[in-house]
Amino acid sequence: MIENGAKSIDVHKRNIVLPRGELALSYQINAAIKRAGAGEQPYQLEDLLDFAQRINPKRAFLFVSKVLGRHIPVAPSVMRTSSTDLANLVPDELAEPILVIGMAETAVGLSAGVHQALQTRYPNALLLNSTRHAQHDDGNNDNILLTTFSEDHSHASQHLIYQSADKVTQAQLLATKTLIMVDDEASTGNTCVNVVSALRAAGLTQLQQVHLTTLVDWSLNQQQADTDDSIASRLANIDFYRHHLLSGAWQWTDAPNPEPITMPSVDTTEAGSNALGDTGNWGRFPTLTSTDGFDSYLANFQQAVRVFNQQRQLDDAYLPTRILVLGSNEFVWLPFLLAEWLEKNSNIDNVINHPEIKFSALTRSPIALGGGISTRLSFTDNYGLGMTNFVYNVNPADWDLIVLCVETSSESVDSLWHGLDNVLIVSPS
C-alpha cells in the first residue's frame, strides 16, 4: 500500500506469461469511478483488459481491451459507458478552444465517444483523428496534411493528421489552448510527446494544457515531475494532466532464446487503389459533429437488409437474434453507431426481443493466437493496399448475421467474406 498524503492507495500485482517473455504489472484501481450498471463498483483489471503476444519485433506484448470493440467483440452499451466514464474524468472550465484528438487505428472510435460525451459541457470542442490512410487531394486544396508523427512501438509507426479546408474551423484548430489526447492505453508516454511536439511545430502554438485521456495508463513510473524523461518534463511550458479508468506500470522480461518473428508488411500510409466513399466527417478532418454521415449509412444498411432478406425469401425487415457488427480499420465510428442503434431498437417490431448485439472491427494489427486472442481470420484489405488484415475472436458460425461495414465499395471486400452466407456487407454506395 502506498501512502499518499491523507490517502492510501492499494497497489495490485499480476504477472502475465507469454511465449516471448513475462509481463510484470503493478496497478491501482481508480476508486473515483463508479461504473454504471455494475453496483457502483470501480473498474477492475479483468473488466478492462486481457493480454496477448504481438507479432512485432519492437514490442512482444499487447494489452487487449475488453471495452474498446477492436480485438474482442463487445456490447455497444459497454463501449458507450466506458467512453462516457472516461470523458467524465476530464475537468470543467478548461481553456478553450479545445481539441480532442484520437489515435489511429485503435482509438478513433473511442475518441469520438469521448468527444460526443464532452459536447454536453464543451459544445464547441473539435474532434480530429490521426490516420494511416492518405487522403487524395481533390484539386481544391481540401485535403491538406497538417503534420505527421511517429508511434515508435507500433506495427505501423507513421501517422498523418489533416487540417480543415474550412477557414473558420482551421483558425479554431490553430488557436487550440487545451488538447485532450485520447488513446486506448499509454505505455511510455512517448506517443503523447510526439503528437504534441508535431502539433506545436505545425502551428498550434497557443497550447496551454494537455490532457492524456486513456482507458488504461501504464506509464505510472513516469509520473514523477522531477524525472528527467517524464512526460511533463518533455512538454515545455505546457500543463500536463492524466485521466484514466485504471493506471499502473509494467516491466517486460524476455524469455530465454525467444523464437524470432517476422511481422507482416503493414506499415504504410498510402491511400490504396480503392476509392473511399462518402461517409461524412467522423474525425479524419477537424469536425464539431462526428455523427455527420450516419443517417445516410443507416439508410444504406436498411436497404442492404431488404435486399439480403429478399434473396433468402424472408420478410424485408427481418433481423435475427445474434448480430455482430464489424467496422473496418479506421472506419469504426459510424459502424459503432449502427450497432448501438440496433441495440437500442432491439424491441421494435422488426427485431426480435433480447438479441445479442456485439461490435468489433477488422484491423491491420498482427497478433499471435493465445491469451486474449482465441481465433484469428486473415484476408486481404479492402483498401487496395495489398496488405493482410485480421479479425480476432470472431468465429463466423457463432453469429446469425455479421454486418461488415466498409468505407469502400462492397466489391473491394475479400472473397472470404463474400463466401459466407451470414455476412451482410454495407458500403457507402
C-alpha positions as CSV (number, residue, x, y, z in Angstrom):
1,M,0.0,0.0,0.0
2,I,1.3,3.5,-0.9
3,E,0.6,6.4,1.5
4,N,-0.3,9.5,-0.5
5,G,-0.9,12.3,1.9
6,A,-4.2,11.5,3.7
7,K,-5.0,8.8,1.2
8,S,-3.8,5.2,1.0
9,I,-3.6,3.6,-2.5
10,D,-3.7,-0.2,-2.9
11,V,-1.2,-1.4,-5.4
12,H,-2.1,-4.7,-7.1
13,K,0.4,-7.1,-8.7
14,R,0.0,-9.5,-11.6
15,N,2.4,-11.4,-13.8
16,I,1.4,-12.4,-17.3
17,V,3.5,-15.2,-19.0
18,L,3.6,-15.0,-22.8
19,P,5.6,-17.1,-25.3
20,R,8.3,-14.5,-25.7
21,G,8.6,-13.4,-22.1
22,E,6.8,-12.2,-18.9
23,L,4.9,-9.0,-18.3
24,A,5.0,-7.9,-14.6
25,L,2.2,-5.4,-13.7
26,S,1.6,-3.2,-10.8
27,Y,-1.6,-1.2,-10.9
28,Q,-4.1,0.9,-9.0
29,I,-7.9,0.9,-9.1
30,N,-9.4,4.3,-9.8
31,A,-11.9,4.3,-6.9
32,A,-13.3,7.7,-8.1
33,I,-15.1,6.0,-11.0
34,K,-18.4,4.2,-10.3
35,R,-19.3,2.0,-13.3
36,A,-22.9,2.4,-14.4
37,G,-24.8,-0.9,-14.0
38,A,-22.1,-2.6,-12.0
39,G,-23.3,-2.0,-8.5
40,E,-21.4,1.3,-8.3
41,Q,-18.1,-0.6,-8.4
42,P,-14.9,0.8,-10.0
43,Y,-13.3,-0.8,-13.0
44,Q,-11.1,-3.8,-12.2
45,L,-8.2,-5.0,-14.4
46,E,-10.3,-8.0,-15.6
47,D,-13.1,-5.7,-16.6
48,L,-10.8,-3.8,-18.9
49,L,-8.0,-6.0,-20.2
50,D,-6.7,-9.3,-21.4
51,F,-3.2,-9.9,-22.8
52,A,-1.7,-11.4,-25.9
53,Q,1.5,-11.5,-27.9
54,R,2.2,-9.1,-30.7
55,I,3.7,-10.3,-34.0
56,N,6.0,-7.3,-33.7
57,P,9.8,-7.3,-33.0
58,K,9.6,-3.8,-31.4
59,R,7.3,-5.0,-28.6
60,A,6.3,-8.5,-27.7
61,F,3.1,-7.9,-25.7
62,L,-0.3,-6.4,-26.3
63,F,-2.9,-5.0,-23.8
64,V,-6.1,-6.4,-25.3
65,S,-9.0,-4.1,-24.4
66,K,-12.3,-5.7,-23.4
67,V,-14.3,-2.4,-23.8
68,L,-12.9,-0.9,-26.9
69,G,-14.6,-3.1,-29.6
70,R,-11.4,-3.7,-31.5
71,H,-10.0,-7.2,-30.8
72,I,-12.7,-8.6,-28.6
73,P,-16.4,-8.2,-29.6
74,V,-18.3,-6.2,-27.0
75,A,-21.8,-4.8,-26.5
76,P,-22.2,-1.3,-27.8
77,S,-23.6,-0.2,-24.4
78,V,-20.4,-1.3,-22.7
79,M,-18.3,0.7,-25.2
80,R,-20.5,3.8,-24.7
81,T,-20.3,3.5,-20.9
82,S,-16.5,3.3,-20.8
83,S,-16.1,6.3,-23.2
84,T,-18.5,8.4,-21.2
85,D,-17.0,7.4,-17.9
86,L,-13.6,8.4,-19.4
87,A,-14.9,11.7,-20.6
88,N,-16.4,12.5,-17.2
89,L,-12.9,12.5,-15.7
90,V,-12.0,15.5,-17.9
91,P,-12.5,18.6,-15.7
92,D,-14.8,21.5,-16.1
93,E,-13.8,25.1,-17.1
94,L,-11.0,24.1,-19.4
95,A,-9.5,26.9,-21.5
96,E,-11.0,27.0,-25.0
97,P,-10.7,26.3,-27.9
98,I,-10.5,22.6,-27.1
99,L,-9.2,19.9,-29.5
100,V,-10.0,16.2,-28.9
101,I,-7.5,14.1,-30.8
102,G,-7.7,10.3,-31.2
103,M,-5.0,7.8,-32.3
104,A,-5.4,5.6,-35.4
105,E,-6.5,3.0,-35.7
106,T,-7.4,1.6,-32.4
107,A,-8.7,4.7,-30.6
108,V,-10.6,6.6,-33.4
109,G,-14.0,5.2,-32.1
110,L,-13.1,5.9,-28.5
111,S,-12.1,9.5,-29.3
112,A,-15.4,10.1,-31.0
113,G,-17.2,8.7,-28.0
114,V,-15.2,10.9,-25.6
115,H,-15.8,13.9,-27.8
116,Q,-19.5,13.3,-28.0
117,A,-19.8,13.0,-24.2
118,L,-17.7,16.1,-23.7
119,Q,-20.0,18.1,-26.0
120,T,-22.6,18.4,-23.2
121,R,-20.0,20.7,-21.5
122,Y,-17.9,21.8,-24.4
123,P,-20.2,22.1,-27.4
124,N,-17.5,23.9,-29.5
125,A,-14.8,21.3,-29.0
126,L,-13.3,19.9,-32.2
127,L,-12.6,16.3,-32.9
128,L,-9.6,15.2,-35.0
129,N,-8.2,11.7,-35.5
130,S,-4.9,10.7,-36.9
131,T,-5.0,8.4,-39.9
132,R,-2.7,6.0,-41.8
133,H,-4.8,6.3,-45.0
134,A,-3.5,9.2,-47.1
135,Q,-6.4,11.3,-48.4
136,H,-6.3,12.1,-52.2
137,D,-6.0,15.8,-53.0
138,D,-9.3,16.7,-54.8
139,G,-7.7,19.6,-56.6
140,N,-9.3,22.2,-54.4
141,N,-6.6,22.0,-51.6
142,D,-9.3,20.5,-49.4
143,N,-7.1,17.5,-48.2
144,I,-4.0,19.2,-46.9
145,L,-1.7,17.5,-44.5
146,L,-1.2,19.4,-41.2
147,T,1.6,17.2,-39.8
148,T,2.9,13.7,-39.2
149,F,4.2,12.0,-36.1
150,S,5.6,8.6,-35.1
151,E,4.2,5.9,-32.7
152,D,7.6,4.3,-32.2
153,H,6.5,0.8,-30.8
154,S,3.6,0.3,-33.2
155,H,3.3,-2.2,-36.1
156,A,2.6,0.9,-38.2
157,S,4.5,3.7,-36.8
158,Q,3.7,6.7,-39.1
159,H,0.6,8.8,-38.5
160,L,-0.9,11.5,-40.6
161,I,-3.0,14.5,-39.3
162,Y,-5.0,16.6,-41.7
163,Q,-6.1,20.2,-41.4
164,S,-9.5,21.7,-42.3
165,A,-10.5,23.2,-45.6
166,D,-12.9,25.5,-43.7
167,K,-11.1,28.7,-42.8
168,V,-13.1,29.2,-39.6
169,T,-12.5,25.6,-38.4
170,Q,-8.8,25.8,-39.3
171,A,-8.4,29.0,-37.4
172,Q,-10.0,27.4,-34.3
173,L,-7.8,24.4,-34.7
174,L,-4.6,26.5,-34.7
175,A,-5.9,28.5,-31.7
176,T,-6.3,25.4,-29.6
177,K,-5.5,26.0,-25.9
178,T,-6.5,22.7,-24.5
179,L,-5.6,19.4,-26.1
180,I,-7.4,16.2,-25.0
181,M,-5.4,13.3,-26.4
182,V,-7.5,10.1,-26.4
183,D,-5.9,6.6,-26.7
184,D,-6.8,3.1,-25.5
185,E,-3.6,2.9,-23.4
186,A,-0.4,4.7,-22.7
187,S,2.6,2.6,-22.0
188,T,5.5,5.0,-22.0
189,G,4.0,8.5,-22.9
190,N,6.3,8.8,-25.9
191,T,3.4,9.0,-28.4
192,C,1.8,11.8,-26.4
193,V,5.0,13.8,-26.5
194,N,5.5,13.1,-30.3
195,V,1.9,14.2,-31.0
196,V,2.2,17.5,-29.0
197,S,5.6,18.3,-30.5
198,A,4.3,17.8,-34.0
199,L,1.2,19.9,-33.5
200,R,3.1,22.8,-31.9
201,A,5.5,22.7,-34.8
202,A,2.6,22.7,-37.2
203,G,1.1,25.9,-35.8
204,L,-0.7,25.1,-32.6
205,T,1.5,27.5,-30.7
206,Q,-1.1,28.6,-28.1
207,L,-1.4,25.2,-26.4
208,Q,-1.6,25.7,-22.6
209,Q,-2.8,22.3,-21.4
210,V,-2.5,18.6,-22.5
211,H,-4.9,16.0,-21.0
212,L,-3.7,12.4,-21.7
213,T,-7.0,10.6,-21.6
214,T,-6.8,6.8,-21.8
215,L,-8.7,3.7,-20.7
216,V,-5.6,2.4,-19.0
217,D,-2.4,4.4,-18.3
218,W,0.6,2.1,-17.9
219,S,3.2,4.9,-17.6
220,L,2.8,5.3,-13.9
221,N,6.5,5.0,-13.3
222,Q,7.0,8.2,-15.4
223,Q,4.6,10.4,-13.4
224,Q,7.1,12.0,-11.2
225,A,7.6,15.6,-12.3
226,D,11.3,15.5,-11.3
227,T,12.1,12.5,-13.6
228,D,14.2,13.7,-16.5
229,D,12.3,11.6,-19.0
230,S,8.8,12.1,-17.6
231,I,6.0,13.3,-20.0
232,A,5.6,16.6,-18.1
233,S,9.3,17.4,-18.3
234,R,9.3,16.9,-22.0
235,L,6.3,19.2,-22.7
236,A,7.9,22.6,-22.1
237,N,5.6,25.4,-20.9
238,I,2.5,23.2,-21.0
239,D,0.5,21.9,-18.1
240,F,0.1,18.2,-18.3
241,Y,-2.7,16.0,-16.8
242,R,-3.8,12.4,-16.9
243,H,-7.2,10.8,-16.9
244,H,-7.8,7.1,-16.9
245,L,-10.0,4.2,-15.7
246,L,-7.1,2.3,-14.3
247,S,-3.3,3.0,-14.0
248,G,-0.1,1.2,-13.4
249,A,3.3,0.3,-14.5
250,W,4.8,-2.6,-16.4
251,Q,8.1,-4.4,-16.8
252,W,8.9,-6.8,-19.5
253,T,11.4,-9.7,-19.3
254,D,12.4,-11.6,-22.4
255,A,12.1,-15.4,-22.4
256,P,15.4,-17.2,-22.8
257,N,16.1,-17.6,-26.6
258,P,12.7,-16.5,-27.8
259,E,11.7,-17.6,-31.3
260,P,12.3,-14.9,-33.9
261,I,9.3,-13.5,-35.5
262,T,8.5,-11.8,-38.9
263,M,6.0,-9.0,-38.9
264,P,3.7,-8.8,-41.9
265,S,4.2,-5.7,-44.1
266,V,1.5,-3.3,-42.6
267,D,3.5,-0.1,-42.1
268,T,2.2,2.1,-44.9
269,T,0.3,5.4,-45.1
270,E,-0.6,5.0,-48.8
271,A,-4.1,5.8,-50.0
272,G,-4.8,2.4,-51.6
273,S,-6.2,1.8,-55.1
274,N,-9.9,1.5,-53.9
275,A,-11.7,4.8,-53.6
276,L,-13.2,5.8,-50.3
277,G,-17.0,6.5,-50.4
278,D,-18.7,9.5,-48.8
279,T,-19.3,8.6,-45.2
280,G,-19.4,12.2,-43.9
281,N,-16.8,13.5,-41.5
282,W,-16.2,11.5,-38.3
283,G,-12.8,12.9,-37.5
284,R,-10.2,12.4,-40.3
285,F,-10.6,16.1,-40.8
286,P,-11.4,18.5,-37.9
287,T,-15.1,18.4,-37.1
288,L,-17.6,19.6,-34.5
289,T,-20.2,16.9,-35.3
290,S,-18.9,13.3,-35.5
291,T,-22.4,11.9,-36.4
292,D,-22.3,13.5,-39.8
293,G,-23.0,10.8,-42.4
294,F,-24.7,8.3,-40.0
295,D,-28.2,8.8,-41.3
296,S,-27.1,8.0,-44.8
297,Y,-25.1,5.0,-43.7
298,L,-28.1,3.7,-41.6
299,A,-30.3,4.1,-44.7
300,N,-27.7,2.1,-46.7
301,F,-27.8,-0.6,-44.0
302,Q,-31.6,-0.8,-44.1
303,Q,-31.7,-1.1,-47.9
304,A,-29.0,-3.8,-47.7
305,V,-31.1,-5.7,-45.2
306,R,-34.1,-5.6,-47.5
307,V,-32.1,-7.0,-50.5
308,F,-30.4,-9.6,-48.2
309,N,-33.7,-10.8,-46.9
310,Q,-35.4,-10.8,-50.3
311,Q,-32.7,-13.1,-51.7
312,R,-33.4,-15.5,-48.8
313,Q,-37.2,-15.2,-49.1
314,L,-37.5,-13.6,-45.7
315,D,-39.5,-10.6,-44.5
316,D,-37.9,-7.4,-45.8
317,A,-37.2,-6.0,-42.3
318,Y,-36.3,-9.3,-40.5
319,L,-33.2,-9.4,-38.3
320,P,-32.1,-12.4,-36.3
321,T,-31.0,-12.8,-32.7
322,R,-27.2,-12.9,-32.7
323,I,-25.8,-10.0,-34.7
324,L,-22.1,-8.9,-34.9
325,V,-21.4,-5.5,-36.4
326,L,-17.8,-5.2,-37.7
327,G,-16.1,-1.9,-38.5
328,S,-13.1,-1.9,-40.7
329,N,-9.7,-0.5,-39.8
330,E,-10.2,3.2,-39.0
331,F,-13.8,3.2,-40.2
332,V,-15.4,2.3,-36.8
333,W,-17.4,5.2,-35.5
334,L,-20.4,5.0,-37.9
335,P,-20.5,1.2,-37.6
336,F,-20.5,1.6,-33.8
337,L,-23.4,4.0,-34.1
338,L,-25.2,1.4,-36.2
339,A,-24.5,-1.4,-33.6
340,E,-25.8,1.0,-30.9
341,W,-28.9,1.7,-33.0
342,L,-29.6,-2.0,-33.3
343,E,-29.1,-2.5,-29.6
344,K,-31.4,0.4,-28.6
345,N,-34.1,-0.7,-31.1
346,S,-34.0,-4.3,-30.1
347,N,-37.6,-4.4,-29.0
348,I,-39.2,-2.8,-32.1
349,D,-41.3,-5.0,-34.4
350,N,-38.6,-5.8,-36.9
351,V,-36.1,-7.1,-34.4
352,I,-36.9,-10.0,-32.1
353,N,-36.7,-9.5,-28.4
354,H,-33.5,-9.8,-26.4
355,P,-31.0,-10.0,-29.3
356,E,-27.3,-10.3,-28.8
357,I,-25.7,-7.3,-30.5
358,K,-21.9,-7.0,-30.4
359,F,-19.3,-4.8,-32.1
360,S,-15.8,-5.4,-33.2
361,A,-13.5,-4.4,-36.1
362,L,-11.1,-5.5,-38.8
363,T,-7.6,-4.4,-38.2
364,R,-4.1,-4.4,-39.7
365,S,-2.6,-5.2,-36.3
366,P,-0.8,-8.7,-36.3
367,I,-1.4,-10.6,-33.1
368,A,-0.5,-14.2,-32.2
369,L,-3.0,-16.7,-31.1
370,G,-3.1,-17.3,-27.3
371,G,-4.1,-15.4,-24.2
372,G,-6.8,-12.9,-25.1
373,I,-6.8,-14.0,-28.8
374,S,-8.7,-17.2,-29.3
375,T,-9.4,-17.1,-33.0
376,R,-7.9,-15.2,-36.0
377,L,-9.1,-14.8,-39.5
378,S,-6.8,-13.2,-42.1
379,F,-7.6,-11.8,-45.5
380,T,-6.6,-9.0,-48.0
381,D,-7.5,-5.5,-47.0
382,N,-10.4,-3.7,-48.7
383,Y,-8.5,-0.5,-49.4
384,G,-6.4,-2.0,-52.3
385,L,-3.2,-1.8,-50.3
386,G,-2.4,-5.5,-50.8
387,M,-1.8,-5.9,-47.1
388,T,-3.1,-8.6,-44.8
389,N,-6.0,-7.6,-42.4
390,F,-7.3,-9.6,-39.5
391,V,-10.3,-10.1,-37.3
392,Y,-9.9,-11.6,-33.8
393,N,-12.1,-13.6,-31.5
394,V,-14.7,-14.0,-34.2
395,N,-16.0,-17.4,-35.4
396,P,-18.5,-16.6,-38.2
397,A,-20.5,-19.7,-37.3
398,D,-21.3,-18.2,-33.9
399,W,-23.4,-15.4,-35.4
400,D,-26.7,-15.4,-37.2
401,L,-25.7,-12.3,-39.0
402,I,-22.4,-10.4,-39.4
403,V,-22.8,-6.9,-40.7
404,L,-19.5,-5.9,-42.2
405,C,-19.2,-2.1,-42.6
406,V,-16.7,-0.6,-45.0
407,E,-16.0,2.8,-46.4
408,T,-15.1,1.4,-49.8
409,S,-17.3,-0.5,-52.3
410,S,-18.6,-3.9,-51.5
411,E,-16.6,-5.3,-54.4
412,S,-13.4,-4.3,-52.6
413,V,-14.1,-6.8,-49.8
414,D,-12.1,-10.1,-49.7
415,S,-13.8,-13.2,-51.1
416,L,-13.6,-14.8,-47.6
417,W,-16.5,-12.5,-46.6
418,H,-18.4,-12.8,-49.8
419,G,-18.2,-16.6,-49.4
420,L,-20.1,-16.6,-46.0
421,D,-23.9,-16.8,-46.3
422,N,-24.4,-14.9,-43.0
423,V,-22.5,-11.8,-43.9
424,L,-24.1,-8.6,-45.0
425,I,-21.7,-6.0,-46.4
426,V,-22.7,-2.4,-46.0
427,S,-20.9,0.2,-48.1
428,P,-21.3,3.9,-48.9
429,S,-22.7,3.2,-52.4
